[in-house]
Amino acid sequence: MNKPIFLSIILLVSLCANINAQTNFWSSKDAYLGQVLPNDTPRIFAPALLADSGIVLGRVAFSKNGKEFYYGYARHWFDFNGTGVKQINFDGKQWSKPKVLVENLATPTLSIDETRLFFGGQNSDVWQSEKVNDVWGTPTLFLDKAYG
């Protein structure tokens, strides 16, 4: 076998193994915060884990590999006082307890490359945080436009 074909086969096999490793977590018992895997039957997601915040508010976000989870929370429905976003991570053995990532922002949305996390603010403004060395920075105003 000539060398370029052999190297191409090795590269293809290693890429397939990497893709398989990423998808295996999603079907493991640890995926989805260790909850029952999603199916056609609606059920409340992680009620004992997420209820510590009062109300799970708006959208949630999982990282592509499924090992980071972000969700918005609120103490009540009336204003942004008591709102924020929490993060939960899987360390390879267990999920961490929720930790506050930001306060007074909600609706976490990951960028496609997962280097930015976007948040909704009080007046339809959008904030962003950049991830540097696996640490999220302080959110900065990304878009401030009056709607309505």
C-alpha distance (Angstrom), angle and dihedral (degrees) to the residues before:
residue distance angle dihedral
M1 . . .
N2 3.76 . .
K3 3.78 119.8 .
P4 3.88 100.7 -112.8
I5 3.81 92.8 52.9
F6 3.81 91.5 46.8
L7 3.82 91.9 50.3
S8 3.81 90.6 47.5
I9 3.80 90.8 53.3
I10 3.82 91.6 49.0
L11 3.82 90.4 49.7
L12 3.80 92.3 48.6
V13 3.82 92.8 49.2
S14 3.82 92.2 49.5
L15 3.82 92.0 49.1
C16 3.81 91.2 50.2
A17 3.81 90.5 49.8
N18 3.82 90.6 51.2
I19 3.82 92.6 49.5
N20 3.81 90.3 47.2
A21 3.82 91.2 51.2
Q22 3.82 90.7 53.0
T23 3.81 94.6 49.2
N24 3.81 94.4 44.3
F25 3.82 92.0 68.4
W26 3.81 91.1 57.0
S27 3.81 90.8 59.0
S28 3.82 95.2 41.2
K29 3.81 125.9 103.4
D30 3.83 88.5 -108.4
A31 3.81 96.4 57.5
Y32 3.80 119.2 105.4
L33 3.82 92.1 26.3
G34 3.81 89.2 -58.6
Q35 3.81 91.5 -62.6
V36 3.80 126.9 136.1
L37 3.81 108.1 -71.7
P38 3.82 113.7 -102.5
N39 3.78 117.8 -93.1
D40 3.80 138.9 150.2
T41 3.80 94.1 -66.0
P42 3.83 113.1 87.7
R43 3.81 115.4 -132.2
I44 3.77 136.8 163.3
F45 3.80 108.8 -91.9
A46 3.82 118.2 -124.3
P47 3.84 95.7 -28.8
A48 3.81 95.8 174.2
L49 3.80 93.3 46.8
L50 3.80 101.1 43.4
A51 3.80 100.7 34.5
D52 3.82 91.9 81.2
S53 3.79 88.6 87.1
G54 3.77 100.4 53.9
I55 3.81 102.9 -121.5
V56 3.80 126.7 20.6
L57 3.78 98.8 -135.0
G58 3.79 128.7 -153.3
R59 3.75 122.2 -36.0
V60 3.77 132.5 -6.5
A61 3.81 129.1 -148.2
F62 3.79 134.5 -149.5
S63 3.80 121.4 -165.1
K64 3.82 116.6 -116.7
N65 3.80 92.0 -101.2
G66 3.81 90.5 48.4
K67 3.81 94.6 -124.7
E68 3.81 99.0 107.6
F69 3.80 123.5 59.0
Y70 3.82 127.5 -173.1
Y71 3.79 128.2 -172.6
G72 3.77 138.8 169.6
Y73 3.78 121.2 -124.9
A74 3.78 137.5 -171.0
R75 3.78 136.6 -171.6
H76 3.82 91.0 -143.3
W77 3.82 142.5 -9.8
F78 3.81 99.9 -109.9
D79 3.82 105.7 83.1
F80 3.80 142.7 -21.4
N81 3.82 95.0 -83.5
G82 3.79 106.2 117.7
T83 3.80 96.2 17.7
G84 3.76 128.6 125.3
V85 3.78 147.5 127.4
K86 3.78 125.7 -90.9
Q87 3.79 130.2 -160.7
I88 3.81 129.8 -148.3
N89 3.83 121.8 -171.3
F90 3.79 134.1 -164.6
D91 3.83 110.8 -137.3
G92 3.80 96.4 -167.2
K93 3.79 93.5 -88.5
Q94 3.79 108.0 42.8
W95 3.79 144.8 -3.2
S96 3.80 116.9 -97.7
K97 3.77 122.7 -124.8
P98 3.83 113.8 -94.7
K99 3.79 113.9 -85.0
V100 3.78 126.9 -167.0
L101 3.78 110.2 -106.7
V102 3.84 98.3 176.3
E103 3.79 137.2 -6.6
N104 3.82 130.2 -139.6
L105 3.82 92.3 22.1
A106 3.81 130.6 90.0
T107 3.84 145.8 178.8
P108 3.82 101.4 60.7
T109 3.81 114.1 -148.7
L110 3.81 123.4 -179.2
S111 3.80 120.7 -142.5
I112 3.80 114.9 -120.5
D113 3.81 91.8 -104.9
E114 3.84 90.1 44.6
T115 3.81 93.4 -129.0
R116 3.81 93.4 112.4
L117 3.77 132.9 46.6
F118 3.80 116.9 -159.8
F119 3.81 125.1 -154.3
G120 3.79 135.5 -169.7
G121 3.78 117.4 -123.9
Q122 3.79 135.8 -157.8
N123 3.80 100.7 -84.1
S124 3.83 101.3 37.6
D125 3.80 88.7 -82.6
V126 3.81 119.6 143.0
W127 3.79 124.4 -137.3
Q128 3.79 129.9 -167.7
S129 3.76 136.3 -156.9
E130 3.79 123.2 -163.1
K131 3.80 123.6 -141.5
V132 3.80 113.9 -133.5
N133 3.81 120.8 174.4
D134 3.84 89.8 -10.2
V135 3.83 92.3 -56.2
W136 3.81 124.1 111.7
G137 3.80 113.8 -129.6
T138 3.79 127.7 -139.4
P139 3.83 110.3 -71.2
T140 3.80 117.2 -105.2
L141 3.80 128.3 -163.4
F142 3.81 109.0 -90.5
L143 3.81 103.4 170.9
D144 3.79 128.8 11.5
K145 3.78 111.2 -178.4
A146 3.77 128.9 145.9
Y147 3.79 112.9 -126.5
G148 3.79 130.4 -173.3
